Amino acid sequence: MKKYLLAITICTAIFLINCKKEIDTTFLITKTSIGKLDKASLARDLEIIYEQDSLVKDTAKLSMGFGAKKIDIFEKGGNHLLTLTPSSDSIPTIENVRIQDNRFKTDRGISLQSTFGDIKGHYELGKILTSTNNILVFIKNSDLYFTIDKKELPSNLRYAVGISIEAVQIPDAAKIKYMMLSWE
């Protein structure tokens, strides 16, 4: 009887160890995908990929025979999920993705609701570029980058033109304005 009980316990333990928890990828951002969209997805397949959602394209450009410059993806019910920019290749893929919905998170838990301090704590920072109204924060070895409004910076840096901003000058509490993927 003890042998049977031991065998059942061992089999159950092996079964439980081999069962992995299913990960919901609906709003997961990885190195090669964002939700249902894969880095290799073709622009022509978007209607199939997002068949349960709504796609909004620039109809003026489409009627003139040009491909859509931007494609907005809306969830049924109205939530704006993503804005996609197709490449201009003969067989267009998705070149840029702007994340619009707060539910999208990286595998390290970063979303539009995160702060610069969260980004710094979970990723190795790459370049930081300054524009007139924003700063762009690039992540090393990643296609992911973030835009932070200069309004989030100390007042002496908000209006300065032509200066480079270092990571130490950006407050940890600075909010993310845009979260983007560039699959060029």
Helices and strands as residue ranges (DSSP letters): H 2-18, E 28-29, E 33-34, E 37-38, G 43-45, H 46-49, E 54-57, H 59-63, E 71-74, E 80-86, E 94-99, E 105-106, H 116-122, E 125-130, E 134-139, E 144-149, G 150-152, H 155-158, G 167-169, E 178-182
